[in-house]
Amino acid sequence: MFARPGVMRKSMSSSRKKRGPGKVAYGFPKATRLPRSFATLLIIVALMSTVTALVVPVVRSAGSYRSPQAAGGAPGTVQTPTGPLTAVDRDFVKRVRWAGLWEIPAGRMAVTKGGTPEVRTAGQHLIDGHTELDQAVLQTAGTLGLDVPSAPSAQQQAWLKQLDAAQGDEFDRLFANIVRNAHGQVFAVVAQVRASTQNSAVRDLATLANSTVLDHMMVLEATGLVKFGDLSSPPAAAPSPSATRR
């Protein structure tokens, strides 16, 4: 009924001989112990992966930030929703506003006092063109957060006084030459700004100013009173000291 002790020891010995390497009883794999140095290496790799996953999003977020300073780093340049705004751009907006402040009154004088149909037509063009341009420049200034003049400059006020005091042929001659000379001065600035500005709002304003100023130059020249030899050379577009940003 019970096996003999010697037979039992012989059976167990045979069973051990049949097991393969790395096997235990019942055929389950024998657990293999990893070297301590390899286990440490796995822990280090896991920690590095965790740190990388936390740091990379922060680095990417920092890389997406851009300084408000415009590309190129031109002095006085600031970034706006419509693009970089330079000191020359700001000065241009101011000049356009100034033009309307004195040319609309000059146009009204020409319509009232002009001795020829051509002078009166030129005056009406000044009123119409600068009324539209003045609305555009005020909108642009609001978009860009700029302060613009509310009164003509001292020189422009002197021109208006000169025109107001003149009568007849003298008025026609002064009107045609003073206003045409002023337009020639600003036309060069308009062309430079239109060609170089990176600000879309300033570019749109310069496009409108370009067509308006050219129209006025043509109707003034059509009076036959412009003395081209007396016209001043156009200045380079340079920022005005008082062209400020709000």
Secondary structure, 3 states (H helix, E strand, C coil): CCCCHHHHHHHHHHHHHHCCCCECHHHCECCCCCCHHHHHHHHHHHHHHHHHHHHHHHHHHHHCCCCCCCCCCCCCCEEECCEEECHHHHHHHHHHHHHHHHHHHHHHHHHHHCCCHHHHHHHHHHHHHHHHHHHHHHHHHHHHCECCCCCCCHHHHHHHHHHHHCCHHHHHHHHHHHHHHHHHHHHHHHHHHHHHCCCHHHHHHHHHHHHHHHHHHHHHHCCCCCCHHHCCCCCCCCCCCCCCEC
